[in-house]
């Protein structure tokens, strides 16, 4: 660690503090992602509204190509867990 500190013109203490800060930020983002996923799952369980990956991909492709893609509307009903067909 001292070699890295010397190369970076920082103290070993600074490197440790930076590593801890980076770790905490990364874990906070991971936890926020997990909480968002949990909330989305709970909302789906309540109302059943969803989009398939294929529908989302098609809509994003339209946006990317500059087409005037209207806002997606989630649908209710059984969720098909089958993977989208690939060409």
C-alpha positions, 0 to 999 in steps of 0.5 A, spaced: 500 500 500 505 504 501 508 503 494 501 505 491 501 511 496 508 513 493 505 513 486 499 517 487 503 522 492 498 520 497 498 517 504 496 510 506 491 513 510 488 517 504 488 510 500 484 507 506 479 512 507 478 512 500 477 505 499 472 505 505 468 511 502 468 507 495 466 501 498 460 505 502 458 508 496 457 502 492 454 498 497 449 504 498 447 504 491 447 496 491 442 497 497 438 502 493 437 498 487 435 492 491 430 496 495 427 499 488 427 492 485 423 490 492 418 496 491 417 494 483 415 487 485 410 489 491 407 494 486 407 488 480 404 483 486 398 489 487 396 491 480 399 486 475 401 491 471 407 490 467 411 490 460 415 484 457 422 485 455 421 484 448 416 490 448 421 495 452 426 493 447 422 494 441 420 501 444 427 503 446 429 501 439 424 506 436 426 512 440 434 510 439 432 510 431 428 517 432 421 514 431 416 518 434 414 512 439 408 514 444 409 512 451 408 505 453 402 503 457 403 497 462 398 492 461 395 487 466 394 480 466 398 474 466 406 475 466 409 471 460 416 468 463 418 466 456 424 469 453 424 473 447 425 469 441 432 471 438 434 471 431 
